[in-house]
Amino acid sequence: MTDTAAAARLPVRLTISPRQRQSPSVDLLTWIHRRPEYRPVVRAAGGGGGRPGFSDAVIIAVLAQGLLPGLFNLLQSWVDQQRTEASIRIQAGDTEVELQVSGRTDSARLLAQATEALRAAQATEALPAARESGSDAVD
């Protein structure tokens, strides 16, 4: 298996907090669950995001990185339709990054930002393991 294929299977945790100025015509979780591959891995969280202006409809997803492009496309289309915004916290290993999604956000750019953050997390986690094994590949 290639490193790219292996990375696509590694799980990533996302916390999605939609900003809702008014009640949406379709809530985000229902929107995402229209695609069956996301039903078992995307669920409503137990509480609010605790951020001013963001709703209590926080969504948690733990999924393979290979599913991120489709999820980001769904999120972007929902944001565009609702004319609203959302915040995504992505956690991989010990690294966490937060991305903002608005009507001006490109889902391909979201994926690029998430991928870069995940690479950084993998590199950070690989560094101690390489040092423990005495590898000269890591400086």
N, CA, C and O atoms as CSV, one atom per row, in Angstrom:
chain,resi,resn,atom,element,x,y,z
A,1,MET,N,N,0.850,-1.175,0.000
A,1,MET,CA,C,0.000,0.000,0.000
A,1,MET,C,C,0.895,1.237,0.000
A,1,MET,O,O,1.875,1.296,0.743
A,2,THR,N,N,0.563,2.213,-0.822
A,2,THR,CA,C,1.349,3.448,-0.897
A,2,THR,C,C,1.055,4.331,0.300
A,2,THR,O,O,0.043,4.156,0.978
A,3,ASP,N,N,1.954,5.291,0.561
A,3,ASP,CA,C,1.731,6.219,1.666
A,3,ASP,C,C,0.460,7.018,1.471
A,3,ASP,O,O,-0.255,7.291,2.435
A,4,THR,N,N,0.164,7.400,0.221
A,4,THR,CA,C,-1.052,8.165,-0.071
A,4,THR,C,C,-2.288,7.338,0.230
A,4,THR,O,O,-3.238,7.842,0.829
A,5,ALA,N,N,-2.290,6.064,-0.179
A,5,ALA,CA,C,-3.435,5.192,0.082
A,5,ALA,C,C,-3.592,4.948,1.574
A,5,ALA,O,O,-4.710,4.926,2.088
A,6,ALA,N,N,-2.477,4.763,2.269
A,6,ALA,CA,C,-2.540,4.557,3.717
A,6,ALA,C,C,-3.080,5.803,4.415
A,6,ALA,O,O,-3.898,5.697,5.329
A,7,ALA,N,N,-2.629,6.974,3.992
A,7,ALA,CA,C,-3.099,8.225,4.606
A,7,ALA,C,C,-4.592,8.424,4.376
A,7,ALA,O,O,-5.287,8.939,5.252
A,8,ALA,N,N,-5.091,8.027,3.218
A,8,ALA,CA,C,-6.513,8.193,2.919
A,8,ALA,C,C,-7.385,7.372,3.854
A,8,ALA,O,O,-8.563,7.679,4.034
A,9,ARG,N,N,-6.814,6.325,4.454
A,9,ARG,CA,C,-7.584,5.472,5.368
A,9,ARG,C,C,-7.478,5.916,6.818
A,9,ARG,O,O,-8.290,5.510,7.649
A,10,LEU,N,N,-6.490,6.743,7.133
A,10,LEU,CA,C,-6.316,7.185,8.511
A,10,LEU,C,C,-7.499,8.049,8.935
A,10,LEU,O,O,-7.977,8.879,8.162
A,11,PRO,N,N,-7.968,7.852,10.164
A,11,PRO,CA,C,-9.127,8.644,10.608
A,11,PRO,C,C,-8.750,10.062,10.980
A,11,PRO,O,O,-7.642,10.339,11.439
A,12,VAL,N,N,-9.690,10.936,10.772
A,12,VAL,CA,C,-9.558,12.330,11.167
A,12,VAL,C,C,-10.861,12.701,11.870
A,12,VAL,O,O,-11.933,12.226,11.498
A,13,ARG,N,N,-10.759,13.542,12.876
A,13,ARG,CA,C,-11.944,13.976,13.628
A,13,ARG,C,C,-12.237,15.411,13.246
A,13,ARG,O,O,-11.349,16.263,13.263
A,14,LEU,N,N,-13.477,15.673,12.903
A,14,LEU,CA,C,-13.906,17.023,12.565
A,14,LEU,C,C,-15.019,17.440,13.506
A,14,LEU,O,O,-15.881,16.634,13.857
A,15,THR,N,N,-14.998,18.690,13.911
A,15,THR,CA,C,-16.100,19.294,14.646
A,15,THR,C,C,-16.585,20.439,13.774
A,15,THR,O,O,-15.856,21.402,13.535
A,16,ILE,N,N,-17.811,20.331,13.304
A,16,ILE,CA,C,-18.380,21.335,12.393
A,16,ILE,C,C,-19.430,22.140,13.150
A,16,ILE,O,O,-20.389,21.578,13.679
A,17,SER,N,N,-19.248,23.447,13.200
A,17,SER,CA,C,-20.183,24.340,13.888
A,17,SER,C,C,-20.785,25.295,12.872
A,17,SER,O,O,-20.130,26.251,12.457
A,18,PRO,N,N,-22.034,25.048,12.465
A,18,PRO,CA,C,-22.661,25.983,11.520
A,18,PRO,C,C,-23.082,27.273,12.212
A,18,PRO,O,O,-23.498,27.268,13.371
A,19,ARG,N,N,-22.967,28.360,11.490
A,19,ARG,CA,C,-23.465,29.647,11.973
A,19,ARG,C,C,-24.857,29.799,11.369
A,19,ARG,O,O,-25.021,29.740,10.150
A,20,GLN,N,N,-25.827,29.988,12.201
A,20,GLN,CA,C,-27.194,30.078,11.702
A,20,GLN,C,C,-27.829,31.367,12.180
A,20,GLN,O,O,-28.170,31.515,13.353
A,21,ARG,N,N,-27.981,32.288,11.259
A,21,ARG,CA,C,-28.631,33.561,11.579
A,21,ARG,C,C,-30.143,33.378,11.679
A,21,ARG,O,O,-30.830,34.082,12.421
A,22,GLN,N,N,-30.633,32.418,10.915
A,22,GLN,CA,C,-32.053,32.069,10.937
A,22,GLN,C,C,-32.143,30.561,10.754
A,22,GLN,O,O,-31.154,29.915,10.406
A,23,SER,N,N,-33.314,30.004,10.986
A,23,SER,CA,C,-33.484,28.565,10.824
A,23,SER,C,C,-33.234,28.179,9.370
A,23,SER,O,O,-33.831,28.760,8.464
A,24,PRO,N,N,-32.350,27.197,9.141
A,24,PRO,CA,C,-32.076,26.787,7.762
A,24,PRO,C,C,-33.241,26.001,7.187
A,24,PRO,O,O,-34.000,25.374,7.925
A,25,SER,N,N,-33.379,26.035,5.872
A,25,SER,CA,C,-34.437,25.250,5.237
A,25,SER,C,C,-34.154,23.758,5.386
A,25,SER,O,O,-35.087,22.961,5.490
A,26,VAL,N,N,-32.892,23.375,5.398
A,26,VAL,CA,C,-32.462,22.005,5.672
A,26,VAL,C,C,-31.287,22.104,6.618
A,26,VAL,O,O,-30.308,22.787,6.316
A,27,ASP,N,N,-31.364,21.422,7.784
A,27,ASP,CA,C,-30.235,21.521,8.702
A,27,ASP,C,C,-29.040,20.755,8.141
A,27,ASP,O,O,-29.196,19.853,7.318
A,28,LEU,N,N,-27.859,21.126,8.592
A,28,LEU,CA,C,-26.620,20.601,8.031
A,28,LEU,C,C,-26.512,19.084,8.174
A,28,LEU,O,O,-26.095,18.408,7.234
A,29,LEU,N,N,-26.876,18.547,9.317
A,29,LEU,CA,C,-26.769,17.104,9.512
A,29,LEU,C,C,-27.652,16.349,8.524
A,29,LEU,O,O,-27.217,15.354,7.944
A,30,THR,N,N,-28.874,16.804,8.329
A,30,THR,CA,C,-29.772,16.189,7.344
A,30,THR,C,C,-29.173,16.293,5.949
A,30,THR,O,O,-29.244,15.344,5.169
A,31,TRP,N,N,-28.591,17.428,5.634
A,31,TRP,CA,C,-27.955,17.663,4.328
A,31,TRP,C,C,-26.833,16.647,4.092
A,31,TRP,O,O,-26.743,16.043,3.024
A,32,ILE,N,N,-25.982,16.471,5.103
A,32,ILE,CA,C,-24.856,15.534,4.984
A,32,ILE,C,C,-25.356,14.101,4.907
A,32,ILE,O,O,-24.809,13.295,4.153
A,33,HIS,N,N,-26.384,13.774,5.675
A,33,HIS,CA,C,-26.893,12.398,5.701
A,33,HIS,C,C,-27.622,11.993,4.426
A,33,HIS,O,O,-28.005,10.832,4.282
A,34,ARG,N,N,-27.817,12.908,3.516
A,34,ARG,CA,C,-28.380,12.538,2.210
A,34,ARG,C,C,-27.441,11.597,1.463
A,34,ARG,O,O,-27.875,10.832,0.602
A,35,ARG,N,N,-26.158,11.655,1.794
A,35,ARG,CA,C,-25.162,10.750,1.209
A,35,ARG,C,C,-24.945,9.601,2.182
A,35,ARG,O,O,-24.449,9.826,3.286
A,36,PRO,N,N,-25.297,8.382,1.809
A,36,PRO,CA,C,-25.265,7.250,2.743
A,36,PRO,C,C,-23.887,6.950,3.345
A,36,PRO,O,O,-23.816,6.425,4.457
A,37,GLU,N,N,-22.810,7.262,2.655
A,37,GLU,CA,C,-21.489,6.957,3.198
A,37,GLU,C,C,-21.147,7.791,4.430
A,37,GLU,O,O,-20.232,7.447,5.178
A,38,TYR,N,N,-21.883,8.892,4.646
A,38,TYR,CA,C,-21.608,9.745,5.796
A,38,TYR,C,C,-22.524,9.457,6.984
A,38,TYR,O,O,-22.244,9.908,8.094
A,39,ARG,N,N,-23.603,8.722,6.774
A,39,ARG,CA,C,-24.549,8.469,7.877
A,39,ARG,C,C,-23.908,7.806,9.096
A,39,ARG,O,O,-24.176,8.231,10.220
A,40,PRO,N,N,-23.072,6.783,8.916
A,40,PRO,CA,C,-22.522,6.136,10.115
A,40,PRO,C,C,-21.372,6.904,10.781
A,40,PRO,O,O,-21.011,6.585,11.914
A,41,VAL,N,N,-20.799,7.890,10.121
A,41,VAL,CA,C,-19.603,8.544,10.660
A,41,VAL,C,C,-19.801,10.014,11.023
A,41,VAL,O,O,-18.885,10.641,11.555
A,42,VAL,N,N,-20.960,10.566,10.750
A,42,VAL,CA,C,-21.249,11.969,11.049
A,42,VAL,C,C,-22.497,12.007,11.925
A,42,VAL,O,O,-23.544,11.473,11.559
A,43,ARG,N,N,-22.367,12.649,13.092
A,43,ARG,CA,C,-23.493,12.683,14.034
A,43,ARG,C,C,-23.553,14.041,14.739
A,43,ARG,O,O,-22.611,14.831,14.697
A,44,ALA,N,N,-24.677,14.277,15.377
A,44,ALA,CA,C,-24.819,15.498,16.166
A,44,ALA,C,C,-24.038,15.334,17.455
A,44,ALA,O,O,-24.013,14.248,18.033
A,45,ALA,N,N,-23.403,16.398,17.908
A,45,ALA,CA,C,-22.670,16.384,19.167
A,45,ALA,C,C,-23.640,16.635,20.306
A,45,ALA,O,O,-24.771,17.069,20.087
A,46,GLY,N,N,-23.200,16.363,21.502
A,46,GLY,CA,C,-24.060,16.502,22.664
A,46,GLY,C,C,-24.297,17.927,23.104
A,46,GLY,O,O,-25.281,18.192,23.794
A,47,GLY,N,N,-23.420,18.872,22.726
A,47,GLY,CA,C,-23.565,20.232,23.223
A,47,GLY,C,C,-23.180,21.257,22.196
A,47,GLY,O,O,-22.857,20.926,21.056
A,48,GLY,N,N,-23.216,22.496,22.602
A,48,GLY,CA,C,-22.913,23.601,21.693
A,48,GLY,C,C,-21.429,23.824,21.540
A,48,GLY,O,O,-20.612,23.279,22.283
A,49,GLY,N,N,-21.106,24.629,20.570
A,49,GLY,CA,C,-19.717,24.928,20.300
A,49,GLY,C,C,-19.129,25.953,21.254
A,49,GLY,O,O,-17.910,26.103,21.339
A,50,GLY,N,N,-19.996,26.659,21.973
A,50,GLY,CA,C,-19.508,27.632,22.924
A,50,GLY,C,C,-18.937,28.884,22.288
A,50,GLY,O,O,-18.273,29.664,22.971
A,51,ARG,N,N,-19.172,29.098,21.015
A,51,ARG,CA,C,-18.629,30.274,20.328
A,51,ARG,C,C,-19.764,31.223,20.002
A,51,ARG,O,O,-20.795,30.783,19.493
A,52,PRO,N,N,-19.611,32.497,20.274
A,52,PRO,CA,C,-20.670,33.458,19.975
A,52,PRO,C,C,-21.016,33.454,18.488
A,52,PRO,O,O,-20.134,33.463,17.630
A,53,GLY,N,N,-22.301,33.441,18.205
A,53,GLY,CA,C,-22.762,33.496,16.824
A,53,GLY,C,C,-22.908,32.140,16.167
A,53,GLY,O,O,-23.496,32.032,15.091
A,54,PHE,N,N,-22.374,31.092,16.808
A,54,PHE,CA,C,-22.500,29.765,16.239
A,54,PHE,C,C,-23.598,29.014,16.977
A,54,PHE,O,O,-23.830,29.221,18.168
A,55,SER,N,N,-24.265,28.141,16.240
A,55,SER,CA,C,-25.420,27.453,16.804
A,55,SER,C,C,-24.996,26.315,17.710
A,55,SER,O,O,-23.813,25.985,17.798
A,56,ASP,N,N,-25.960,25.723,18.378
A,56,ASP,CA,C,-25.722,24.537,19.186
A,56,ASP,C,C,-25.728,23.275,18.336
A,56,ASP,O,O,-25.518,22.183,18.863
A,57,ALA,N,N,-25.962,23.398,17.045
A,57,ALA,CA,C,-26.043,22.246,16.154
A,57,ALA,C,C,-24.648,21.837,15.705
A,57,ALA,O,O,-24.332,21.854,14.516
A,58,VAL,N,N,-23.821,21.470,16.678
A,58,VAL,CA,C,-22.454,21.054,16.384
A,58,VAL,C,C,-22.482,19.624,15.876
A,58,VAL,O,O,-23.224,18.785,16.388
A,59,ILE,N,N,-21.675,19.357,14.874
A,59,ILE,CA,C,-21.631,18.038,14.257
A,59,ILE,C,C,-20.230,17.479,14.432
A,59,ILE,O,O,-19.235,18.178,14.244
A,60,ILE,N,N,-20.173,16.213,14.794
A,60,ILE,CA,C,-18.908,15.510,14.961
A,60,ILE,C,C,-18.788,14.475,13.859
A,60,ILE,O,O,-19.748,13.766,13.559
A,61,ALA,N,N,-17.626,14.388,13.263
A,61,ALA,CA,C,-17.372,13.367,12.246
A,61,ALA,C,C,-16.007,12.751,12.522
A,61,ALA,O,O,-15.026,13.460,12.748
A,62,VAL,N,N,-15.958,11.446,12.500
A,62,VAL,CA,C,-14.688,10.730,12.556
A,62,VAL,C,C,-14.693,9.843,11.330
A,62,VAL,O,O,-15.440,8.867,11.251
A,63,LEU,N,N,-13.853,10.193,10.378
A,63,LEU,CA,C,-13.899,9.482,9.106
A,63,LEU,C,C,-12.524,9.388,8.482
A,63,LEU,O,O,-11.588,10.078,8.884
A,64,ALA,N,N,-12.423,8.521,7.493
A,64,ALA,CA,C,-11.171,8.367,6.755
A,64,ALA,C,C,-10.905,9.640,5.970
A,64,ALA,O,O,-11.831,10.280,5.471
A,65,GLN,N,N,-9.642,10.000,5.866
A,65,GLN,CA,C,-9.278,11.220,5.149
A,65,GLN,C,C,-9.746,11.186,3.696
A,65,GLN,O,O,-9.975,12.234,3.092
A,66,GLY,N,N,-9.888,9.997,3.140
A,66,GLY,CA,C,-10.352,9.864,1.764
A,66,GLY,C,C,-11.769,10.360,1.560
A,66,GLY,O,O,-12.165,10.633,0.427
A,67,LEU,N,N,-12.556,10.486,2.646
A,67,LEU,CA,C,-13.927,10.990,2.546
A,67,LEU,C,C,-14.018,12.511,2.684
A,67,LEU,O,O,-15.092,13.083,2.499
A,68,LEU,N,N,-12.897,13.172,3.009
A,68,LEU,CA,C,-12.931,14.626,3.199
A,68,LEU,C,C,-13.379,15.408,1.968
A,68,LEU,O,O,-14.177,16.333,2.120
A,69,PRO,N,N,-12.914,15.091,0.751
A,69,PRO,CA,C,-13.351,15.898,-0.398
A,69,PRO,C,C,-14.873,15.938,-0.546
A,69,PRO,O,O,-15.441,17.006,-0.772
A,70,GLY,N,N,-15.524,14.810,-0.424
A,70,GLY,CA,C,-16.979,14.776,-0.547
A,70,GLY,C,C,-17.672,15.529,0.574
A,70,GLY,O,O,-18.654,16.233,0.338
A,71,LEU,N,N,-17.161,15.383,1.808
A,71,LEU,CA,C,-17.744,16.090,2.939
A,71,LEU,C,C,-17.579,17.598,2.783
A,71,LEU,O,O,-18.511,18.354,3.059
A,72,PHE,N,N,-16.407,18.038,2.346
A,72,PHE,CA,C,-16.191,19.467,2.143
A,72,PHE,C,C,-17.091,20.002,1.029
A,72,PHE,O,O,-17.594,21.120,1.133
A,73,ASN,N,N,-17.302,19.230,-0.024
A,73,ASN,CA,C,-18.220,19.656,-1.092
A,73,ASN,C,C,-19.639,19.802,-0.565
A,73,ASN,O,O,-20.331,20.768,-0.889
A,74,LEU,N,N,-20.077,18.834,0.254
A,74,LEU,CA,C,-21.419,18.920,0.850
A,74,LEU,C,C,-21.537,20.148,1.751
A,74,LEU,O,O,-22.519,20.886,1.680
A,75,LEU,N,N,-20.535,20.358,2.592
A,75,LEU,CA,C,-20.556,21.502,3.499
A,75,LEU,C,C,-20.588,22.809,2.722
A,75,LEU,O,O,-21.356,23.712,3.052
A,76,GLN,N,N,-19.758,22.913,1.692
A,76,GLN,CA,C,-19.728,24.140,0.900
A,76,GLN,C,C,-21.058,24.386,0.199
A,76,GLN,O,O,-21.527,25.523,0.149
A,77,SER,N,N,-21.667,23.343,-0.340
A,77,SER,CA,C,-22.954,23.539,-1.018
A,77,SER,C,C,-24.034,23.956,-0.021
A,77,SER,O,O,-24.906,24.755,-0.365
A,78,TRP,N,N,-23.994,23.429,1.213
A,78,TRP,CA,C,-24.967,23.818,2.235
A,78,TRP,C,C,-24.754,25.287,2.617
A,78,TRP,O,O,-25.712,26.055,2.708
A,79,VAL,N,N,-23.489,25.670,2.841
A,79,VAL,CA,C,-23.180,27.057,3.193
A,79,VAL,C,C,-23.650,28.000,2.092
A,79,VAL,O,O,-24.226,29.050,2.376
A,80,ASP,N,N,-23.406,27.631,0.835
A,80,ASP,CA,C,-23.842,28.462,-0.290
A,80,ASP,C,C,-25.362,28.589,-0.328
A,80,ASP,O,O,-25.892,29.682,-0.525
A,81,GLN,N,N,-26.063,27.469,-0.139
A,81,GLN,CA,C,-27.524,27.494,-0.200
A,81,GLN,C,C,-28.123,28.293,0.952
A,81,GLN,O,O,-29.078,29.045,0.759
A,82,GLN,N,N,-27.570,28.133,2.139
A,82,GLN,CA,C,-28.113,28.807,3.323
A,82,GLN,C,C,-27.606,30.241,3.467
A,82,GLN,O,O,-28.097,31.005,4.298
A,83,ARG,N,N,-26.612,30.595,2.643
A,83,ARG,CA,C,-25.988,31.918,2.738
A,83,ARG,C,C,-25.553,32.202,4.171
A,83,ARG,O,O,-25.936,33.195,4.790
A,84,THR,N,N,-24.733,31.276,4.665
A,84,THR,CA,C,-24.281,31.343,6.042
A,84,THR,C,C,-22.807,30.980,6.101
A,84,THR,O,O,-22.112,31.045,5.088
A,85,GLU,N,N,-22.332,30.605,7.260
A,85,GLU,CA,C,-20.940,30.248,7.470
A,85,GLU,C,C,-20.872,29.034,8.388
A,85,GLU,O,O,-21.861,28.646,9.011
A,86,ALA,N,N,-19.688,28.448,8.456
A,86,ALA,CA,C,-19.447,27.347,9.388
A,86,ALA,C,C,-17.983,27.366,9.784
A,86,ALA,O,O,-17.133,27.914,9.081
A,87,SER,N,N,-17.715,26.765,10.908
A,87,SER,CA,C,-16.359,26.611,11.404
A,87,SER,C,C,-16.076,25.113,11.469
A,87,SER,O,O,-16.924,24.338,11.912
A,88,ILE,N,N,-14.875,24.701,11.025
A,88,ILE,CA,C,-14.490,23.289,11.084
A,88,ILE,C,C,-13.204,23.190,11.886
A,88,ILE,O,O,-12.209,23.835,11.555
A,89,ARG,N,N,-13.223,22.393,12.928
A,89,ARG,CA,C,-11.995,22.053,13.646
A,89,ARG,C,C,-11.606,20.650,13.216
A,89,ARG,O,O,-12.400,19.716,13.337
A,90,ILE,N,N,-10.401,20.499,12.719
A,90,ILE,CA,C,-9.911,19.212,12.248
A,90,ILE,C,C,-8.803,18.769,13.196
A,90,ILE,O,O,-7.862,19.513,13.470
A,91,GLN,N,N,-8.938,17.542,13.689
A,91,GLN,CA,C,-7.943,17.022,14.609
A,91,GLN,C,C,-7.381,15.720,14.054
A,91,GLN,O,O,-8.124,14.794,13.728
A,92,ALA,N,N,-6.067,15.667,13.953
A,92,ALA,CA,C,-5.364,14.456,13.543
A,92,ALA,C,C,-4.209,14.274,14.510
A,92,ALA,O,O,-3.304,15.106,14.568
A,93,GLY,N,N,-4.240,13.209,15.252
A,93,GLY,CA,C,-3.211,13.019,16.271
A,93,GLY,C,C,-3.306,14.128,17.294
A,93,GLY,O,O,-4.390,14.420,17.800
A,94,ASP,N,N,-2.184,14.746,17.603
A,94,ASP,CA,C,-2.149,15.823,18.594
A,94,ASP,C,C,-2.317,17.204,17.982
A,94,ASP,O,O,-2.306,18.205,18.698
A,95,THR,N,N,-2.474,17.267,16.665
A,95,THR,CA,C,-2.575,18.543,15.971
A,95,THR,C,C,-4.030,18.882,15.679
A,95,THR,O,O,-4.819,18.019,15.296
A,96,GLU,N,N,-4.368,20.144,15.865
A,96,GLU,CA,C,-5.725,20.609,15.574
A,96,GLU,C,C,-5.622,21.911,14.796
A,96,GLU,O,O,-4.791,22.766,15.103
A,97,VAL,N,N,-6.475,22.054,13.785
A,97,VAL,CA,C,-6.517,23.268,12.985
A,97,VAL,C,C,-7.978,23.666,12.819
A,97,VAL,O,O,-8.858,22.808,12.762
A,98,GLU,N,N,-8.229,24.957,12.744
A,98,GLU,CA,C,-9.593,25.440,12.544
A,98,GLU,C,C,-9.672,26.175,11.215
A,98,GLU,O,O,-8.827,27.014,10.902
A,99,LEU,N,N,-10.697,25.848,10.439
A,99,LEU,CA,C,-10.934,26.469,9.141
A,99,LEU,C,C,-12.307,27.124,9.160
A,99,LEU,O,O,-13.239,26.611,9.779
A,100,GLN,N,N,-12.425,28.247,8.488
A,100,GLN,CA,C,-13.705,28.945,8.369
A,100,GLN,C,C,-14.250,28.733,6.966
A,100,GLN,O,O,-13.510,28.821,5.986
A,101,VAL,N,N,-15.534,28.457,6.870
A,101,VAL,CA,C,-16.180,28.233,5.580
A,101,VAL,C,C,-17.245,29.295,5.390
A,101,VAL,O,O,-18.118,29.475,6.239
A,102,SER,N,N,-17.166,30.003,4.262
A,102,SER,CA,C,-18.173,31.010,3.940
A,102,SER,C,C,-18.566,30.831,2.482
A,102,SER,O,O,-18.081,29.920,1.811
A,103,GLY,N,N,-19.435,31.688,1.998
A,103,GLY,CA,C,-19.858,31.625,0.606
A,103,GLY,C,C,-18.733,31.896,-0.377
A,103,GLY,O,O,-18.858,31.600,-1.565
A,104,ARG,N,N,-17.629,32.459,0.113
A,104,ARG,CA,C,-16.493,32.745,-0.755
A,104,ARG,C,C,-15.425,31.656,-0.695
A,104,ARG,O,O,-14.413,31.740,-1.391
A,105,THR,N,N,-15.646,30.636,0.130
A,105,THR,CA,C,-14.665,29.576,0.296
A,105,THR,C,C,-14.800,28.565,-0.830
A,105,THR,O,O,-15.904,28.222,-1.252
A,106,ASP,N,N,-13.669,28.101,-1.301
A,106,ASP,CA,C,-13.625,27.066,-2.334
A,106,ASP,C,C,-13.375,25.735,-1.631
A,106,ASP,O,O,-12.444,25.627,-0.833
A,107,SER,N,N,-14.196,24.716,-1.915
A,107,SER,CA,C,-14.034,23.432,-1.233
A,107,SER,C,C,-12.687,22.798,-1.554
A,107,SER,O,O,-12.149,22.071,-0.719
A,108,ALA,N,N,-12.126,23.045,-2.728
A,108,ALA,CA,C,-10.794,22.523,-3.059
A,108,ALA,C,C,-9.741,23.186,-2.166
A,108,ALA,O,O,-8.780,22.536,-1.755
A,109,ARG,N,N,-9.917,24.463,-1.868
A,109,ARG,CA,C,-8.988,25.171,-0.977
A,109,ARG,C,C,-9.104,24.632,0.441
A,109,ARG,O,O,-8.096,24.497,1.135
A,110,LEU,N,N,-10.321,24.322,0.879
A,110,LEU,CA,C,-10.518,23.719,2.193
A,110,LEU,C,C,-9.751,22.402,2.288
A,110,LEU,O,O,-9.059,22.136,3.271
A,111,LEU,N,N,-9.889,21.588,1.245
A,111,LEU,CA,C,-9.206,20.298,1.226
A,111,LEU,C,C,-7.693,20.498,1.273
A,111,LEU,O,O,-6.998,19.771,1.982
A,112,ALA,N,N,-7.179,21.467,0.531
A,112,ALA,CA,C,-5.741,21.736,0.529
A,112,ALA,C,C,-5.267,22.168,1.921
A,112,ALA,O,O,-4.218,21.721,2.384
A,113,GLN,N,N,-6.032,23.030,2.583
A,113,GLN,CA,C,-5.665,23.474,3.927
A,113,GLN,C,C,-5.698,22.308,4.909
A,113,GLN,O,O,-4.798,22.158,5.736
A,114,ALA,N,N,-6.741,21.483,4.815
A,114,ALA,CA,C,-6.859,20.325,5.704
A,114,ALA,C,C,-5.729,19.338,5.458
A,114,ALA,O,O,-5.156,18.804,6.408
A,115,THR,N,N,-5.402,19.092,4.197
A,115,THR,CA,C,-4.341,18.154,3.841
A,115,THR,C,C,-3.003,18.635,4.387
A,115,THR,O,O,-2.225,17.845,4.921
A,116,GLU,N,N,-2.741,19.909,4.255
A,116,GLU,CA,C,-1.491,20.470,4.767
A,116,GLU,C,C,-1.414,20.311,6.281
A,116,GLU,O,O,-0.363,19.955,6.813
A,117,ALA,N,N,-2.508,20.568,6.973
A,117,ALA,CA,C,-2.529,20.419,8.429
A,117,ALA,C,C,-2.320,18.958,8.825
A,117,ALA,O,O,-1.624,18.670,9.799
A,118,LEU,N,N,-2.915,18.047,8.078
A,118,LEU,CA,C,-2.760,16.631,8.383
A,118,LEU,C,C,-1.335,16.159,8.117
A,118,LEU,O,O,-0.803,15.340,8.867
A,119,ARG,N,N,-0.712,16.669,7.054
A,119,ARG,CA,C,0.697,16.336,6.779
A,119,ARG,C,C,1.590,16.817,7.924
A,119,ARG,O,O,2.495,16.109,8.365
A,120,ALA,N,N,1.318,18.019,8.388
A,120,ALA,CA,C,2.107,18.555,9.485
A,120,ALA,C,C,1.941,17.692,10.733
A,120,ALA,O,O,2.911,17.447,11.450
A,121,ALA,N,N,0.717,17.229,10.996
A,121,ALA,CA,C,0.461,16.374,12.151
A,121,ALA,C,C,1.207,15.054,12.012
A,121,ALA,O,O,1.803,14.573,12.976
A,122,GLN,N,N,1.177,14.470,10.825
A,122,GLN,CA,C,1.867,13.202,10.606
A,122,GLN,C,C,3.367,13.379,10.749
A,122,GLN,O,O,4.038,12.512,11.310
A,123,ALA,N,N,3.904,14.481,10.255
A,123,ALA,CA,C,5.342,14.736,10.362
A,123,ALA,C,C,5.738,14.921,11.824
A,123,ALA,O,O,6.786,14.436,12.250
A,124,THR,N,N,4.911,15.615,12.587
A,124,THR,CA,C,5.180,15.847,13.995
A,124,THR,C,C,5.176,14.530,14.769
A,124,THR,O,O,6.018,14.312,15.640
A,125,GLU,N,N,4.223,13.656,14.444
A,125,GLU,CA,C,4.135,12.373,15.130
A,125,GLU,C,C,5.235,11.423,14.683
A,125,GLU,O,O,5.660,10.573,15.465
A,126,ALA,N,N,5.705,11.542,13.449
A,126,ALA,CA,C,6.753,10.660,12.933
A,126,ALA,C,C,8.121,11.018,13.508
A,126,ALA,O,O,8.986,10.149,13.614
A,127,LEU,N,N,8.331,12.267,13.876
A,127,LEU,CA,C,9.626,12.729,14.362
A,127,LEU,C,C,10.089,11.970,15.606
A,127,LEU,O,O,11.211,11.464,15.597
A,128,PRO,N,N,9.292,11.860,16.683
A,128,PRO,CA,C,9.756,11.116,17.857
A,128,PRO,C,C,9.995,9.634,17.546
A,128,PRO,O,O,10.937,9.044,18.074
A,129,ALA,N,N,9.172,9.035,16.713
A,129,ALA,CA,C,9.342,7.632,16.364
A,129,ALA,C,C,10.650,7.420,15.609
A,129,ALA,O,O,11.343,6.429,15.840
A,130,ALA,N,N,10.991,8.333,14.719
A,130,ALA,CA,C,12.239,8.221,13.970
A,130,ALA,C,C,13.441,8.396,14.894
A,130,ALA,O,O,14.454,7.717,14.725
A,131,ARG,N,N,13.341,9.288,15.856
A,131,ARG,CA,C,14.434,9.492,16.807
A,131,ARG,C,C,14.628,8.265,17.696
A,131,ARG,O,O,15.758,7.869,17.981
A,132,GLU,N,N,13.509,7.661,18.133
A,132,GLU,CA,C,13.591,6.476,18.974
A,132,GLU,C,C,14.241,5.311,18.239
A,132,GLU,O,O,14.971,4.523,18.840
A,133,SER,N,N,13.977,5.202,16.938
A,133,SER,CA,C,14.538,4.095,16.165
A,133,SER,C,C,15.972,4.381,15.715
A,133,SER,O,O,16.626,3.515,15.134
A,134,GLY,N,N,16.464,5.606,15.987
A,134,GLY,CA,C,17.821,5.966,15.618
A,134,GLY,C,C,17.996,6.262,14.139
A,134,GLY,O,O,19.106,6.167,13.616
A,135,SER,N,N,16.923,6.616,13.463
A,135,SER,CA,C,16.978,6.902,12.031
A,135,SER,C,C,17.751,8.184,11.761
A,135,SER,O,O,17.584,9.184,12.458
A,136,ASP,N,N,18.612,8.140,10.723
A,136,ASP,CA,C,19.340,9.333,10.313
A,136,ASP,C,C,18.537,10.188,9.341
A,136,ASP,O,O,18.980,11.266,8.947
A,137,ALA,N,N,17.348,9.704,8.952
A,137,ALA,CA,C,16.552,10.405,7.943
A,137,ALA,C,C,15.935,11.676,8.500
A,137,ALA,O,O,15.578,12.576,7.740
A,138,VAL,N,N,15.806,11.760,9.819
A,138,VAL,CA,C,15.162,12.908,10.440
A,138,VAL,C,C,16.218,13.724,11.154
A,138,VAL,O,O,16.973,13.180,11.959
A,139,ASP,N,N,16.288,14.994,10.884
A,139,ASP,CA,C,17.258,15.882,11.548
A,139,ASP,C,C,16.604,16.600,12.696
A,139,ASP,O,O,17.253,17.391,13.379
